[in-house]
Amino acid sequence: MNAATPKITTDQIRLLERLTNACAVSGDEGEVRSIVLEQVRPHADEVKIDALGNVLVTHHGKGENRLRVMLAAHMDEVGLMLTNDEEDGIFRFDTVGGLDLRQLVGKAMLVGGEHIPGVIGARPIHLSTPEERKQTLTLDTLRIDVGPGNSAKVKVGDRATFATPFKRLGSSLQAKAFDDRLGVATLIELVKNPPDHLDLLAAFTVQEEVGLRGARVAAYTLDPHLAFALDCTPANDLPAWDGSENEQYNTRLGAGPALYIADGSTISDPRLVRFLMQTAQTAGIPYQVRQPGGGGTDAGAIHKQRQGVPSVSISVPGRYLHTAVSLVRLADWQNSLALLHAALQALTPEILAAER
């Protein structure tokens, strides 16, 4: 019960680099799934891949009347899907998950299983009329250009993701798809360092970005007593665009893991919220409360399965999520891992026996 807290070292950072550089747009999570399977199989009692592609990992604890604790992190990322071949390496596309079209123009992309390079083009400003510059770009005006020589290497239905490599910037990390490869990396470490008194049910889920679909199936299969969703949440911690004080922040970088009390799809179980806060305070781990509002995590699907599953979400805050590049603090990741590890070590059935 007093197992040492796992640390984020060079090995964990290299694993995160592999995870973020992989391409796994919703519905095509195979690259990340392969890395997950490689990492968890030596440490699991059971590993299954279900019909949707979720990786379901079980580590059995010792003793009787053990809690069945589900931890979920989604493997998929937002991106694009090719929808029509217009020849000469030009493809129409549709968005997969929540993307702002204003962020797409001029971005370098990786397309298909071979990571074919491409770019999302638009008419350059030299050739645009004043009227065109005032117009909002629409999806049907954008194309991915992979060049004529690569046109046979990609096809309609292939996914495309941002060609943003992982980098360490001092105390920060920069990459695409921290949402939710940070959760995936954290969950892998928890599988490698499991509590001995619980049944740990790790769900590496698919299709979160298009409706929490994998988590719904995973939670029904695993039938847990309670669940934690591990994610990366957008931080709105920069000054307001007019230079005034930002009064609409929801989380801040450097303030520790963000605990959810409510979001667009879940009202977190108050017993689990209190438990996480108490655990953090006892262990001296900084944390923050994600301010209620929109968005959601896999908890939105998990908590409604079967007779209901007490659930709560824990996220690492990140700037610029769902764009070509996002930024997180290494310390927030470490503290998220530390809090979850400490919580699993301290978790007992009495927590759910308390009044809500």
N, C-alpha and C positions, 0 to 999 in steps of 0.2 A: 504493500500500500504506500510505501515511501520511495518508489522508484525515482531515479534521477530524471530531472527534466531534460528531454531531448533538446539539443542545440542546433541552431542553423550554422553549419560550417561550409567550407568550400564544396563538399560533396552535395549538400542540399541545394546550394546555389547552382551548381552545375546541372543538377536534375531539373531545377526550375527552368534553366536555360533551354534544356532539351524540350521540356513541356511547352514552353511559350513559343519556341521556334517551330513546333509541329503545327500542321494545318488540320483543323478538326471543326469545320463549320457544321452546324446542327444537321444531324442525319448522316454525317460522314465522319464519325469520331474515331475511325480505325487507328490513325497514327498515335493518338494519345492512349487509346485502349491498349495498344501493344506495349507502350512504356509502362503503363500501370500494371499489366499482367506480369511483366518482367520483374517489377519491383516487389509486388505483394505475394507472389506464389510461394517463395521460400518461408513466409511468415504466417501463412493462413492455414486453418484447418479445412476450409472449403472455399473454392472459388468457382463461381458460375457466371456464364454470360447468358442473359435472358433473351427473349425474342426481339426486344427492341435494341439490344446492344449494351445495356447496363452491365457493369462488372459488379457482382455481388460477392463480397468477401466476408467470411465468418471466422472469428477467433473465439473459441469456447473458453470460458473461465472455469474456475474450480468452485466446488461447493454446491449447495442446493438452493433452490428458489432464486436463481440469478436473474438480475435485470437484463432484459434484451434491449441494448442501446444502439440505435441507428445513427450513423453519421453520414451525411450526404454531401458530395461535392460534384459539380457538373463538369463533364469533360468537353462540352461543346463551346463554341465561340460564335459571335456574330460574323457575318460575311456575305458573300454573294453566291448566286447560282447562275451559270450560263443557261440562257433560254432559247437562243436562236443564233445560228451560224450565218453571218452575212458575207462570208468569203473573205479571202486575203487576210485572214487572221483577226477579223473584226467580229465581235460577239455582243449581242444584246445580253442583258443580265437582269436579274431581280434580286432584291435584298432578302437576306435570311436573318431574322431578328431585328432588333431596334437599331437602325443606323440613320444618321442625319445626312441627307444627300449633299448638303453643303460641304461635308468633310471628304467627299470622294474624289473630286476633280483633281487630276494631276498625281494621284497616289499610285505608287508602285505596288503591284500585286503579285501573288503567287497563285497559279492556276493548276488545278488537277493534282493527281497523285504524284506526278513527276516535278511538281513545283515549277512549272513553266513560268518565266517572268512575263509580266504584262504591265500595262499602264491604263488608267482610266483617263481618257482624253476629253477635251472640250476645245472649242474654237479659241485660239489664242487672242489676247486682247488687241493685237495689231489688226486682226481681221474682223473684230466685233464692232457692231454699230453702237452708238450711245444707247439706243433703245434696248439692244440685246443685253447690255451690261446692267440694266436696271431689272431685268427679268430674273425670276427665281428658276434655277435649273430644275427640270423634272426628270424622272427616271428614264422616260422614253427618249431623252436627248443625249444620254450618256452611253458609252460603249467601252468595252475592254479590248485593247489592241495588243495581241501577242505576236504580231508580225507574221507575214506569209509563211516563213520557214517553220513556224511552230504550229500552224493551224491544224495540222494532222495529229498533233500530240495532245490536243484537248478536244472536248466534245460537249455538246449540250447535256446538261445535268451535272457537269463538273462544278465543284465548289471553288471559290477564290477567296483568299484572305490577304491581309496586308503584309507586305514584305518588310516588316520591321524587325530587325534582329535584337536579341536581348543584349543589354549593356548594364554594367554596374557604374553608377555615378556617385562615388563616395558612399554616403549613408543612404542613398536612394537606388532604386532599381528601375530600369526602363525597358519596356517590351510591349508587344501586343498581347491581348488575351490573358492578362492577369485575372480577368473575370472569365473563367474561374480556375486558371491553372494554379493560382496560389492556394485555393482550397484543395485542389487535387494533391499538390505537393505536401500540404499540411496533413491531409488524411493518410497519405502514404507513410509519413513519419509516425502517425498514431498507430497504424497497423503494425509497424515495426517495433513499437513500444507500447503494447497493449496492457490494460489493467488485468490483474489475475482473478478478480472477483466478479467480472461482468462477462456477458456474451457481447462482444463487439461486432456489430453488423455494419460494415463499411459499404456504402453504395456510391460507386463512381457512375454518375447518371448521364444520360443523353438527352438532347432536345429540350434543355431547360430554357434556352433563349427563344423558343417558339411555343411556349406554353406549359412548362414544367411537366412534360409528358413522361420522361423516363422515371422521374421521382414517384409519380403516381403508381406506376407498375411496380417499382422496386419496394415501396412501402407496403403495398398489399402483399407481396411475396414474403418479405422479411417479417412482417407482423410484429413490430417492436413495441416495447412498453413506453418508450419516449424517443425523441429524436433531436439531433442538432444538425442544422444546415450550415455548412461552411462556404462562405462566398467572399467576393470582393465588391465593396459598395462604392458608388461614385461619391467622392468628396467634393463638396461645394464650399471650399475654404479660402478662395482667393478674394481679393477686394472686388466690390461691385464694379460693374463696367463703367459707371460714371465717376468712379474714384471715391465714392462714399463708403461708409462702413457696411460690411456684408452682414445683414441681419437674417439671411436666409440659409445659413450654413446648415448642413445636416451631420457631417462628420469632418474631422480635421486630421491631416497627416501628422504623425508624431504623437498622437494622444492615445495610442493603444488600440486594441481590438474594439470594434463597435458592436454593442449588444442591442438587439432589436426589442423594443416593446410593442411596436406595431408597424406594419407597412401596408402596401396596397393589397396584399393577399392573405395576411395573417395577423392576428392579435396573439402575440407570444404568450405561452403559458406563464402566468406570473410567478409560480413556484420555481420554475427554471430560471427566470430572470433574476429573482432574489438569490437563488443558489449561486449563479454565476457571479453576481456582484459580491456576495459574501466570500466566495472562493478567491476572487481577485484581491479583495481587501486583506484577507488573511495571508495570502502569499506575497503581497506587495507588488502586484502586477497592475500597471496602469490600464484603465479601460475608459471607454466613453459610451454614451447612449446615443445610438443613431436616432436622430429626430424623426418622429412619425411622418409619414407621407406616402408617396407613390412607390413604384417599384415592387419587387418581391423576390423571393428565393424559392428553392425547392420545398421549403417548409409550407408554402402555400398549398401544395398538393399533398404532402405527407400528412398534415394534421387532420385531413378529412377522410382518411382511409379507415375501413372497417368500423370499429366502434369509436374511433377518434384516437389520435396520437398526440399527447402533450409535446409541443415543439417550440424551439427557439432558434434564432439565427445569430451567428457570430461572423462578422466580416472584417477583412482588412480594408481600410479606406484607401482609395486610389483616385488620382486625378485623371481626367480626360478619358474615362472608360468609354467603350464602344466607338473609339476613334482609331486612327492608325497607330497611335502610341499612347501608353499610359505610364503613370509614375507612382511608385509606392515607396514607403520607408522600410528599410530592412528591419528596424526595431519593432515596427508594428507587426510584421510577420512573426518575429521571434516571440513577442508577447502574446500573440494569438495562439501559437503553438503551446506556449507555456500554460496559458489559461485553460485550454482544452485538456491538456494532459493532467493538470491539477484537478480539474473538474471530474474527469473520469476516475481518478484515484479516490476522490472523496464521495463519489455518487453511491447512495444507498436507497433501498426501497422506501425508507421513511420520508424522503423528500416528496414522493408522490402521494404519501398518506396524509400530508398536511393539507389544510384548507387552501383553496385557490385564493 
